[in-house]
Amino acid sequence: MENPLRAIVRYFVIKRLSGDVITLLSVKEYLVDQRSPSEIGHKYRISKYKVRGYVQRVVEKAGSQRLATAIVEKTWRLVYQVQPIVIRAGGRWVCLLCNEEVARPEAHVRKQHKKEIEDAVNQVINKLQTSRKKLK
Ligand SMILES: [Zn+2]
C-alpha cells in the first residue's frame, strides 16, 4: 500500500487540479472541525451521504480515522494553495493547459496531466517537510 500521507495528498490534489475544492473542505470540516455531515452538506449543497463517502475514501487510505485526521489537519492548507488547471468558465469546464473544453474534469486530469499531479503532490510534501524543519 502507498504511504497514507502521499495517498491522501494525491487524492485531494487531483480534485483541486480538477477545479473541485468542496471535497477537500468537506473532509477537513468533518475530520478537523468536527462538523456534522448534514451541516457540511447544507453548506456546500451536496448530500450528507456524499460527505460521508468522501470521508470514507480518505479514512480508508489512512487505515484509521485518527491518522486520516492528523494528515488532513497538516496538509489541507497546502493542498488548498495548489492552482487548479481546470476551471469553470461560462458554464463549461475548460482545461487551461490544453486550452479546450473538457466534459469530465477529473477524468481528464487523471489521464492527461499525470506529470502535473505528481509535481503538485511532491510540492505539497516538500513544503510540509520544510515547515517541519523550521519548527525544530
Ligand atoms: Zn488538459
Residues whose N, C-alpha, C, O or C-beta is under 5 A from the ligand:
A	BS01	ZN	C95 L97 C98 Q112
